[in-house]
Amino acid sequence: MVGKYGPSIYCATDKNVYDALHNKRISDNALLNYLLDRGIVASPQASRESLISQIAMLAFDYRNHLDIAVKLESQSIKDNLTNTRILGDMSLEDIEAAATSFKKDLCDPGDNCDVSRTNSVIKIEIRYTEIDFSKTELAQRSNKVSYIEISKEESDDGFLVRYSDTEKAENACAKIIDSIAKGQKKGIEEFSISLRSLENPEARTYFFDQLCRYMRGYRLDDVTGVDVHRSKVVKDDEDVDVDHYIDKAQLKGKGVLNSKEFDQLTSMGFYTYYLAWTVVPQSGVGDKIEFEAKFKDPELCEKFTYVVKGVYKKNGSSYNKTHKPPTPIDKKEYLRLLEDSSNKAYQSAIKNYGAESDEN
């Protein structure tokens, strides 16, 4: 049977089970336990292929298939975040009504949507399942969760709309904002960080330099990753071999911004569109924080996304070598820190390079 989203099967075949057992999520111990549950004792020294071949020949009921499918499910990972700001005469009640309306009438069929309000923050949580037919049948399901958080801005009359960098959250966010706008006589204004108008490569690199160096209460510790891009539009006066034109490069390591490789790339017209960096408290008291930020569209420098990668705990005079996820309270603080810094970096880039860009 061929359904709307791809082929469907009512019963997993021996070949489906055989392919699924090769997945790295199925450990060697799990294979041995599958056999042991059937009263078959296999040597731990047996090859993985021989264990899989033997298991695939056994009869599997619904419970057995479900057990494998659960092990193969792609767990929802921590998505990058993005945000937009909306300005208008709307109240928190207007936004809550729009979110509730989305839950009742606009949420995709099969999705589970929850709306909650705590003080001046409205949260929308969408749980859904994605199917990837490029994978083996028993590994096609992925349980996902996307979030939208709308909060009152402290500095003005606007609201910050922060959401998961997923197609599901983006579509839901667009529907909610559209619903809010329809309820406002004067409409609303929406703003997202974009460097599309700043075509100067130096301006785009400047944005990321400001972003990582000037975070309130912290100082830059190190830049560990930089992705650079060069516009595909080649000017007539540029001496470039278009048959061997490189438009992207990736640098990883320590002190990347101070490397000669980075200097060479920027001198050739490359600009930063992705950055990974760590900061430490200026006071010297507290943990080291790791961030990542990028433009998903490197050509236009649009769709700005970011994430708090982790926290390196202070250990005496140094920091732990491995990071851990921040607590929910700390994560909220770090996200706000990154968002404030990105806004200041954007304003600074516009101030220093906007006029020149307009002239061009």
Secondary structure, 3 states (H helix, E strand, C coil): CECCCCECCCCCCHHHHHHHHCCCCCCHHHHHHHHHHCCCCCCCCCCHHHHHHHHHCCCCCHHHHHHHHHHHCECCCCCCEEEEEEECCCCHHHHHHHHHHHHHHHCCCCCEEEEEEECCEEEEEEEEEEECCCCCHHHCEEEEEEEEEEEECCCCCCEEEEEECCHHHHHHHHHHHHHHHHCCCCCCEEECCCCCCCCCHHHHHHHHHHHHHCCCCEEEEEEEEEEEECCCCCCCCCCCCHHHCCCEEEEECCCHHHCHHHHHHHHCCCEEEEEEEEEEECCCCCCEEEEEEEEEECCCCEEEEEEEEEEECEECCEECCCCECCCHHHHHHHHHHHHHHHHHHHHHHHHHHHHHHHHC
